[in-house]
Amino acid sequence: MTYTKRFDEALAMASELHRHQMRKGKDVPYITHLLGVASLVGANGGDEDQVIAGLLHDAIEDCVDEVPDVAARIERRFGSRVLSIVDGCTDAYEMPKPPWKERKIAYLAHLRELPDDSAIYLVSLADKVHNARAIVADLGRVGDALWDRFNAGRRGSLWYYDALAEIFADQHPGYLADELSACVRKMNAIG
């Protein structure tokens, strides 16, 4: 399979939307995360819509304040399936975001309720694997100070990643779910 011009347009849109954002606690452009997620999706059997959703998975959550019609733009340019996947990866639709724990409990429930064949699983899982890899790498570099970057600190973050690993192992087993579980074990051991 090759990607069409839709992929090029999604890449440009992701870059435009996230141009001034950086990874949490780092001097690394946020687009690197979006590229990593899209790469994991494509390398693990995702179709073009899922890869595009990987590029745009944080667009609503992170950009709705500056671009209130971001969801409509995604649907107009890439179709309702891409928007559905992006929507399924989104845990907040407004700024300021609702409280962290409330959002995460709702997102975990949402994942548990998805049908087994949902296209959302692969994109969400790729997102969580990419984030978990970064956490493990940064724990090795900066140690426990890493947890200061996160609203929930060490305890809340580990609770969330433990729950994610359990859900994906059950709902979407395979290489990426195994990798998430391995990263979460390392996060618990190091942190």
C-alpha positions as CSV (number, residue, x, y, z in Angstrom):
1,M,0.0,0.0,0.0
2,T,1.2,3.5,-0.7
3,Y,-0.2,6.7,0.8
4,T,-2.1,9.3,-1.2
5,K,-2.0,13.1,-1.2
6,R,-4.3,12.9,1.8
7,F,-1.3,11.7,3.9
8,D,0.7,14.7,2.7
9,E,-2.2,17.0,3.6
10,A,-2.5,15.4,7.0
11,L,1.2,15.8,7.7
12,A,1.0,19.5,6.7
13,M,-2.1,20.0,8.9
14,A,-0.5,18.3,11.9
15,S,2.6,20.4,11.5
16,E,0.5,23.6,11.2
17,L,-1.6,22.8,14.2
18,H,1.2,21.8,16.5
19,R,4.0,24.0,15.2
20,H,4.6,25.9,18.4
21,Q,4.1,23.0,20.8
22,M,6.9,21.0,22.5
23,R,7.0,17.6,24.2
24,K,6.1,17.9,27.9
25,G,9.2,19.0,29.8
26,K,11.5,18.9,26.8
27,D,12.9,21.1,24.0
28,V,11.6,18.6,21.4
29,P,9.0,19.7,18.8
30,Y,5.7,18.0,19.4
31,I,5.4,16.9,15.8
32,T,8.0,14.2,16.5
33,H,5.4,12.5,18.7
34,L,2.8,12.6,16.0
35,L,5.3,11.2,13.4
36,G,6.2,8.4,15.9
37,V,2.6,7.5,16.4
38,A,1.8,7.5,12.7
39,S,4.9,5.4,12.1
40,L,3.9,2.8,14.7
41,V,0.3,2.7,13.2
42,G,1.6,2.2,9.6
43,A,4.2,-0.4,10.7
44,N,1.6,-2.4,12.5
45,G,-1.0,-2.8,9.8
46,G,-2.9,0.4,10.0
47,D,-4.6,1.7,6.8
48,E,-4.2,5.2,5.5
49,D,-7.1,6.6,7.5
50,Q,-5.5,5.2,10.7
51,V,-2.1,6.6,9.8
52,I,-3.7,10.0,9.1
53,A,-5.5,9.8,12.4
54,G,-2.2,9.0,14.1
55,L,-0.9,12.3,12.8
56,L,-4.0,14.2,14.0
57,H,-4.8,12.2,17.1
58,D,-4.1,15.1,19.5
59,A,-5.5,17.9,17.2
60,I,-8.8,18.3,19.0
61,E,-7.4,17.8,22.5
62,D,-4.5,20.2,22.1
63,C,-5.7,22.7,19.5
64,V,-9.4,23.3,20.0
65,D,-8.7,26.5,22.0
66,E,-6.9,28.1,19.1
67,V,-8.8,26.4,16.3
68,P,-12.4,25.9,17.6
69,D,-13.5,24.2,14.3
70,V,-10.6,21.7,14.2
71,A,-12.9,18.7,14.2
72,A,-14.9,20.1,11.3
73,R,-11.7,20.8,9.4
74,I,-10.5,17.2,9.9
75,E,-13.8,15.8,8.8
76,R,-14.0,18.1,5.7
77,R,-10.4,17.3,4.6
78,F,-10.1,13.6,5.6
79,G,-13.6,12.2,6.1
80,S,-15.8,11.0,8.9
81,R,-13.8,7.8,9.6
82,V,-10.6,9.7,10.3
83,L,-12.6,12.1,12.5
84,S,-14.1,9.2,14.3
85,I,-10.7,7.7,15.1
86,V,-9.3,11.1,16.2
87,D,-12.4,11.6,18.3
88,G,-11.9,8.2,19.8
89,C,-8.4,9.2,20.9
90,T,-9.5,12.4,22.5
91,D,-10.2,12.7,26.2
92,A,-11.0,16.5,26.3
93,Y,-12.9,18.7,23.9
94,E,-12.6,22.0,25.7
95,M,-10.1,24.3,27.4
96,P,-9.5,24.4,30.2
97,K,-9.6,20.6,30.3
98,P,-11.7,18.8,33.0
99,P,-9.8,17.4,35.9
100,W,-7.1,14.8,35.0
101,K,-8.4,11.8,36.9
102,E,-12.0,12.4,35.7
103,R,-10.8,12.5,32.0
104,K,-8.6,9.4,32.4
105,I,-11.4,7.3,34.1
106,A,-13.7,8.2,31.3
107,Y,-11.1,7.4,28.6
108,L,-10.4,4.0,30.1
109,A,-14.2,3.2,30.2
110,H,-14.4,4.4,26.6
111,L,-11.6,2.0,25.6
112,R,-13.3,-0.9,27.4
113,E,-16.6,-0.3,25.5
114,L,-15.1,-0.2,21.9
115,P,-16.0,-3.1,19.6
116,D,-13.2,-5.6,19.1
117,D,-12.6,-4.5,15.5
118,S,-12.5,-0.7,16.3
119,A,-9.9,1.2,14.2
120,I,-9.4,3.4,17.3
121,Y,-7.5,0.7,19.2
122,L,-4.4,0.7,17.0
123,V,-4.0,4.5,17.0
124,S,-4.6,4.9,20.7
125,L,-2.3,2.0,21.4
126,A,0.5,3.5,19.2
127,D,0.1,6.8,21.0
128,K,0.4,5.1,24.4
129,V,3.4,3.0,23.3
130,H,5.2,6.1,21.9
131,N,4.6,8.0,25.2
132,A,5.6,5.0,27.4
133,R,8.8,4.6,25.5
134,A,9.6,8.3,26.0
135,I,8.8,8.0,29.7
136,V,11.1,5.0,30.1
137,A,13.9,6.7,28.3
138,D,13.5,9.9,30.3
139,L,13.4,8.0,33.6
140,G,16.8,6.6,32.6
141,R,18.1,10.1,32.0
142,V,16.5,12.2,34.7
143,G,15.1,9.7,37.2
144,D,12.2,10.5,39.5
145,A,12.3,14.2,38.6
146,L,10.5,13.1,35.4
147,W,7.2,12.7,37.3
148,D,7.1,16.4,38.0
149,R,6.2,17.0,34.4
150,F,2.9,15.2,34.8
151,N,-0.2,16.5,36.5
152,A,-0.8,13.2,38.2
153,G,2.8,12.7,39.3
154,R,4.3,9.2,39.6
155,R,1.4,7.5,41.4
156,G,-1.4,8.7,39.1
157,S,0.7,8.2,35.9
158,L,1.6,4.6,36.9
159,W,-2.1,3.9,37.8
160,Y,-3.1,5.1,34.3
161,Y,-0.5,3.2,32.4
162,D,-1.1,0.0,34.4
163,A,-4.8,0.3,33.5
164,L,-4.0,1.0,29.8
165,A,-1.7,-1.9,29.6
166,E,-4.3,-4.2,31.0
167,I,-7.0,-3.0,28.7
168,F,-4.9,-3.3,25.5
169,A,-3.6,-6.7,26.5
170,D,-7.2,-7.8,26.8
171,Q,-8.9,-5.9,24.0
172,H,-6.1,-5.6,21.3
173,P,-3.4,-8.2,22.1
174,G,-0.3,-8.4,20.0
175,Y,3.2,-6.9,19.6
176,L,2.2,-3.3,20.5
177,A,0.2,-4.4,23.5
178,D,3.1,-6.5,24.7
179,E,5.5,-3.6,24.2
180,L,3.2,-1.3,26.2
181,S,3.1,-3.9,29.0
182,A,6.9,-4.1,28.9
183,C,7.3,-0.4,29.1
184,V,4.9,-0.1,32.0
185,R,6.8,-2.8,33.9
186,K,10.0,-0.8,33.3
187,M,8.2,2.4,34.4
188,N,7.2,0.7,37.7
189,A,10.6,-0.8,38.3
190,I,12.6,2.4,37.5
191,G,10.3,5.0,38.9
